[in-house]
Structure formats: structure tokens, C-alpha cells
Amino acid sequence: MEITLLTYGSQGDVEPFLALARGLIDAGHRVNLAAPEYYKERINISGIEFFGYPGNPQQLVKDLVDEAGRNWADMIRSVSRFVIPLASAVVNQSWKASENADLIIHSFLLTSTGFEIAQEKSIPDISAQTFPVFSNTSDFPAPVFPDLPLGNLYRRFSHHFVTQTFKHGSNILYRWIRKANPDLPPLTAWPFQKGSDWQTPILYAFSPNVISRPEDWPENVHITGYWFSQRSSSWKPQKDLEDFIEAGPLPVAVVFGSTRSKKIARIIQMIVEALLICNQRGVIVTDDQIFRPLNPSVCQVDYVPYDWLFERSAAVIHHGGAGTTGKGLQAGVPNILIPFTSDQPFWGDQVFKLGVGPKPLAPGRLTVNKLVNAIKAVTQDQNIRNRARLLGAEMEKENGIAQAIEIILKLTKTPKTTKRSEHY
């Protein structure tokens, strides 16, 4: 089977699709991956047919962090400003990547594009998401909404609001693209429309031990476990990092992934100060040279695989990206989250609910004292550490890639043979 994967966003949005692509290739399938050209030199795409999207997604991440924060309307505006100039090229590249596809798997920002291509080609499509979206539930609110004590109706409304906002925004954007590209097919229907001949299945690439599957989700919604790439056996840590880790007690790992913000420098300075007050060593992963030198008890590295580092850490401080949270929890250590935007606050709340970390720390109200209290909690509270260890042990038993592939093969046993008529 030839499978096309469509994804756009930060490196954290691309890496799960790359891991799935590797798994599908190992299972004997041909894979096309359409992702930002920006990452082409940063990821190993050997054996994968790669189609590059234009634009620098790091700028989108920076706008979401510095301009939008946790405001859903501002997030939509930031995404729209970034996407509109690139939209036609992204859609056209998606069509090229899908030319001979038997199946299309698409991420959040490519939901409508992937679905419409599949509709036109009369092939199945699958939505792959790293956070719970497009599935209404009363178990928890949509990721951009706080979990207020307003009951099940509020929680269900929050999911409905996010879905409808995304749906209508995507429809407007697609019509705008089609005006400039009249050969594109018309819009058909919402991918997750109940009662339609083909309701797009959803695969959630996170652990059922982190989010239990709600009973009110439909049967075509699946939680697979995280999609992590296998660590390269050829990677070796630089000697100064290895020497640092072996020279004393386990450090606290500090990572912010591909998050870019004018706030990061000050936040890292506060973290270093808090670590020193706690007499705690730290490893900070950043390529920003302004943080050198830090302190003899704090080591800075430009790059290190998170799973390697987290397994050698006493705790992890990070931004709350879906993948980083997954790796932090799988390592079996407590997590301290400083979430900036998008689904990051949701993962911060989830970590706290699981009892494997303190309440998330809002970056705009962050203080050294709050960091000191959080670091002391995750390094000294044995209950938090035990829960983190037990959760990590359960997650180690999972194989998200294998589970995803098994579900994909079941979903595609009966080919899609009908197309819906134009609805918009």
C-alpha cells in the first residue's frame, strides 16, 4: 500500500509522523511524507519520498507564544496570518504527495486538505492528532479551555466550540484557495460528520495511561500510544556532558523544544537561579549562546536526544509540548511544565492530575520562588516520584507505532468506494 502523510507545524508535529513513516516502511509499505522543507536537513528521510512545504514554522511557533499565548481567538489569528500566504502552495504540494496514494493520513493543520484530496480520489483518510481534538467528551475540556467547575455541559461545549471554529475557518480558507486555483475540487463535508458514508477515523498519538479513553467517544476514535522514533545506536553524548552527568547526583533536565520566544532567556535565567538555591544540578538544552557560561553546577548542550537525557535526570522542566511531555513521563521522572500556548496548558493540567508533577507554572507570572517550590516538590516528594516511576513503567510496555499500524490496516481492509457530492 502507498501511504501519504501530511503534517505541518513545529518539529514536535513532524517527528511523530516521521516515526510512523519508519514503522510503515518496516511493515512493507511505501510512504510519502509532506512536511515543512525547513526540517529536511534536520531529519533522516532516507527511504521516504519527501515533499517540502514552504514557510518557516518556527515563526509560527514564536507568534503563537508571544502574540497568542492561551487565547484561542488569538491563536486562530496567528495561524491565519501565517497560513494564508502559503496556503495555495501547501495544497498543491499535498496533491503532488498524494498522486498515487492508497491512503492519506493528515495532521491538525492539514485536516481539510487531506480529507478533500481523499474525497476526490475516493480513497480512505485518517486523522492523526497528538492532542485530543475533534472528539466531543464530558471527561475533560478542549485543550485550549481551562477545566472550570462548570460541569459536563461546559466541557462538551468547549469541544464543540473548538471544532466549529476550526471547521468554519478551514472552509473559508479553502474557498479562498480555490478561487486562486479553480481546478481544485469543491468542498464536500466535514470529515467527522456523523452518519455520513465515510466518517474519518481519528488516531490519537498519546498514551492511554496519560489520558484514559472516554466512554462517550465513538468507535472510530483510537488512542494508540505515543509515536516515538527508535533512538539511533550510533549517537554518543559529547564527553563533557557525559562527564558532567557522572560527576554528581542526577541533574534536572531543562528543555523548551522548538519553542521560540523573547521570554525564554529570562525564564532560563530564573530556572538557573532556582536550581542553585535548591543546590540542584541541571542540564539545559539550548543552542542560544547567550546562556554561556552558566555555572559549574549547570551544563548547557546544543542537542541531546530527550529520551537519553531524561532517563539520566532527576526531573524535567519543559514547555509542555505533546511529544516532550510523553517522553518526560515515559522516563519515569516528575515533570514541571511551563506552558506557553496551544495544547501545552492542557498537558500541564494532566501532569498535575496524574500526580507526577506540580501545577503548571504560567510563564507570564513565573518567579524564582515558584520555581524553587516546584523543584523541591519533584525532587523531595517521594509520592510524586513513585507515581512518576510507576507511570513510566506502564508506558514502557506500550508500542504506539505498532498499535497505530495495526489499526490502520484494519481500517483500510474495506476500501472506500464512494464520493460525497458538493455541500458548500
N, C-alpha and C positions, 0 to 999 in steps of 0.2 A: 504494500500500500504506500502511496506517496502522500505525505502529510505536510501541510504548510502551517507554520507557527507565526503568528503576527503579534508583536509586542512593542510598546513604546513607553518610555519613561526613564527613570534612573537606572543605575546598574543593578539595583535590587529588583527592578522589574524585569530585567533582561536575564539575569543569572538563573532563575528557576526555569525559564523556557530553554535556556542552553542545556541545563541538566536534563530536562525532559527530552530534548532533541537527542542527546547522547544515549539515553535509555531506549528511545525508539529505534535508533540506528543499531544498537546492540541486539534489539529484538528482530532485526531483519527488515526494517522499513527505510524508505528514502525520505529525507527530511529537508525541507526548505525553511530557512529562518529569516524573517524580515524583522529588523531591529535597527535602532539608530546607528548610522555609519560611524558616529563618534566613538563607539565601543569596538569597532572592528579590529583595531590594533591592540586592544586590551583583553580580548577573549580568544580562546582557542576554538576556531571554527573549522578545523580540518575535518573533512568528511561530510561537512554540511554545506548545502548550497545557500550562500548568504546574499540577501538583498538589503542594501543600506537605505535607511530613511534619512532625509535631510534634518538639519537643525541640531543645536547643542542642548540636550536635555538638562545639562547642569544649570543652564539659565532658567529653565522652567522650575527646577527644584529651588533655586535661590529666590525666585519670585514668590513661590508658594510659602517659603519660610519667612521672608522679610516683609512681604506685602499682604499675603492672605492669612497666615497663621492658622487659627482654628475656625475662622469664619467661612461657612460653606459657600455663601454668595461670593465672597472674595476669591475663594478657590476656583469657582466656575469662571470668574472674570480673568484670573491669571492664566488658567488653562486656555481659555478662548483667545486671549491676546497672543499666546504662543502658537496655538494650533492653526488659526485661520490663515496666516501667510504660507503655511506648509501643507495645508490640507489636500490640495489637488495633487501635489507630488506624492504625498503619503498614500493616497487612494490608488493612484496609478501604479506605484511600486508594489502595493499589496496585490493588485491584479496580476502583475508580472510574476510575483512569487507564487500565485495560486493557479497559474495557467494549466498545469497538468495534475492538480491536486485531487485526491480522492476524499480528503477530509481537511477542514480548516479549524484550527484551534486559536482562539483570539483572546487577548487580554483586555483590561478595562477600557483603555482609550480607543481600542480598535473593535469594540463590541459591534457597533452598527456596520462598520466597514466589512468586517469578517462575515457577519451574518448575511449582508446583502450580496456579497460575492458568492457565498454558498447557495443562496436562493437562486441566483441567476444560473449557476452551474448545476443545480439540482443535486448537490452533494451535501452530506451532513456537516454541521458545525458544532463546536463545543466551546463554551465559555470557560476560561481558566482564570481564577482570581486568587490573589494572595491575601485578601481580607473579605469578610462576609458582606456581599453587596448583591442586590437584585433578588434576594430571598427574604420575604417578609417573615418576621417571627416576633413573638411576645417574650422571648427569653432574654433578649438584650436589645438596646437601641442600635440604630445605624451608627457606624464608626465615627461620624462627624458630630453626633449628638451626645451630650452628657447623659449619664444614667440617673435622671432625676426621679424622685419618689412619686411618680405620677401614674404608675400602674401600666397594665398591658396595652391599653389603648394608645398611650403616648409612645410606647416602644414600637408598636405596629405602624403608627402614623409616621414615625421618623424614617422607617424603611421605605414607606410609600412615598414620602416627600423626596428622598434622595433618588429613588427610581424614576419618579415622574420628572424631576428636574433634569436628570441625565437624559432621559428618553426624549423630551421635547427639545432640549438643547442640541442633541445629536441630530434630530430631524431637521431643525433649522439649518445646522451646519451642512448636512448632506445635500439639502436642496440648493444651498449656496454653491457648493462644489459642482453640482450637476448643471447649474446654469453656465458655468465655465467649461464643463465637459459634458455636452448633451448626449454623447454616446453611452454614458453610464446608465444603468438600469434605474427605473423609478424605485422609490421606497415601497416596501411591501408591508411588513407588520413588525411589531415589537418582538424581539427574539424569544421572550419569555411569556408570551401571551397564552393564557390558559385556554385549553380547548381547541387549539389550532392543530393542523395536521403534523407540524413539526415544532415541538417546543424545545428550544435549545437547552441541552443539559449543562449543568454547571459543575466544574471540578474545583474544589477549594484546596489550595496547596498549603494547608496548615494542619497541625496535629489535632486529632480528636481528644487528646489529653489536655490540650490547651483550650479548645472550645468544644464542648460536648455537642453532638448533633441535636438540634432542637426537634422535638416530636412534630411540630407543625410545619416543618419543611416538606416539600413534595418529594416523591420518589426519585425524580431525575436530578436531585441535588446531592452531591457526594463530597465527603471530606476524605482526602487521600493520605494526609501526612505531608510534611514539607518536601519540596523538591530541591535537594542539595546535590551538588556535584561531588564526585569522589575526589578526595584530596590527592594531588599529584605526588607520586612516590619519589619524584626527582627533586621536590622542593626541600631545601635545607635552610634553617634560620641562619642569619648572619651571626658571626661569633660573638659580637658584643651583646646582642640580645640574649643568646643562649647563656653566656657568662653571667649576665645580669640576673636572669631568672634563677639560675642555680646558686647565686651568691647569698640568697636570703629567703625569708618567708614568701609565700605566693603573693604576687602583686595584684592590684586591681587593674583590670584592663579598661581603657577609655577609648571608645571608637565612635565616630559620627558618620561612618559610611560615606556616601556621596553627598551628604547634606552640606550645602554651602550657604553661609550667612555671615553678615557683619557681626553677629552676636557670638560666633563660635570662639573667637580669640579670647574675649573676656570670660566666657564660660570655662574654657580650659584653664585659664589663669586661676579662677576660683576653685576649680577641681584640684589643681596642684596645691593650692594653699590649704584646702581641706584635708588632702592626703597627708600633708606634713603635720598638721595639727593632730591627726589621728595616728601619727607615727606609722603610716602605712605606705608601702612601696607601690609604684604604679608604672604601667606601660601605656603610653599614649601613641595611638596610630594616626599619624597625620603627615602629609608631605609639605605642610606650611612651615617654612624655615624660621618664622618669627618666634617659634617656641623654643628654639635652641639658644643657649643651653638652658635646661630646666633646673635640675637639682640632682645631686648624686643618687638620691633615692627614687628618682623618676627617670625612666628611659623613654626616648622617643624613637619610633621607627616609621619609615615611609610606608611599608607594606608588610603584612604578615597574614596568612590565612586565619580567619577568625576561629575556626574550629581548633586549630593548633594552639592558638593563644588562649582561648577561653578555657581549654582543658588544663591549662597551667596557671590559672588565675584564681584568686580568692572570691572575686565577684566581677561583674561587668557593669560599666556605666556607658549608656548609649542613647541614641536618639529615638529608638522605638520603631525602626523600620521592621516590616514583617519578617524578612529573612534574618536580620540581625537578632531580633527577639527570639526567633526559632532556634538559632544557633546558640544563643546565650542560655536558653532554657535546656536545650539538649545536652549542654556541657555539665549540667547538674550543679550549677552555682547560682547564687542570688543575682538578680538584675536590678539596677537602678535606672529608671528611664527619665530622660529629659525630652519630652516630645514637643515637636515644633508645629506640625501641620498634618493634614490628611488623616490617615488611619493611625498615626503614631499615638495620639492620646488614648485611643481605644485599646491598643496593646499595653499601654501603661496601666490602665484600669484593670485589664485582665491579669497582668502580672501580680497586682496587689490583691485581687480577688482570689488568686490561686495561693496566696500566702508565701510567694517566693521572692518578694521584694517589697519595698515601702511604697507609699502612694507616689504616683509620678510627680516630678518636680517641674512646674511651669517655668520655661526659660526666662520669661519676662519678669518673674518675681523671684528669681533664684538668688540665694545668698550663700555665703560661705558657711554660715551656721546651719542652714538646712542641709547642705551637702555633708557637713560633719555628722549630723544626726543620722542621715541615711547611710553613710559609710559605716558608722558604728553599729547600726542595726544589722546590716548584712554580714558584717564580719564577726559580730559578737553574739547575735541571737541564734542559738543552736536550733530552735524550732524552724526558723526561716531556712537555715542551711540544710536541715534534714528534709524538709519538704522539697527544696530545690534538688537535692540529691535523688530523692525518690522519683520526682517528675522526670528528671534526666534519664534515669534508668528505664522508665516506661517508654520514653520517646526513642531511646536507642533500639528498642525492639521493632520500631516501625521502618517501613521501606516505602516512602511516599511515591517514588518513581515507579516501582513495580506495581503498586496498587493503582496508580493512575493508568498505567498501560493496560492492566487487566480490565479496568472499567471502560477504557477507550475501545478496546477490542469487542467487548460485549455490546457497547452502544452502536457500533458500526456493523454488526452482523447483518442487520436488516437495512439495506441501502435506502436512502431517501429517494423517492421517485417522482414526487410531485412538487410543483412550484405554486406559490400563492400569487393571486392577482394583485394588481396595484391597489393600495389602500390610501395612499397620500398623494 
